[in-house]
Amino acid sequence: MAKSHRMLKLLVCSVLVAAPLAPLAGYAAEDRHETTGQYVDDSVITTKVKAAIFGDKTLKTLQVTVKTFKGVVQLSGFVDSAQSAARAGEVAGSVAGVKEVKNDLVVK
């Protein structure tokens, strides 16, 4: 009886320790690294998005930071209006190779 009681306690402890960690198991498989080719492609996309934003006469004076990871462009910084933020997102999305735009621009 004592041995089965210890086994039950061990089983319960194992479940209590493992259960909260189960959701984290999926994160290990996520790819967070780029190949050299992907890095070069992302650098080209970033350059093209910056040029497109600077080339747009309504956005030319804004301080917008552009980062790209696997074709997903993230815009950050401050803009003077919601229209400027939306326009920057449109311009970025129109650049070849952009898969998605995460527009994190903040209106000041």
Secondary structure, DSSP 8 states (H G I E B T S, - for coil): -HHHHHHHHHHHHHHHHHGGGGGGGGGGG------HHHHHHHHHHHHHHHHHHHHSTTTTT-EEEEEEETTEEEEEEEES-HHHHHHHHHHHHTSTT--EEEEEEEE-
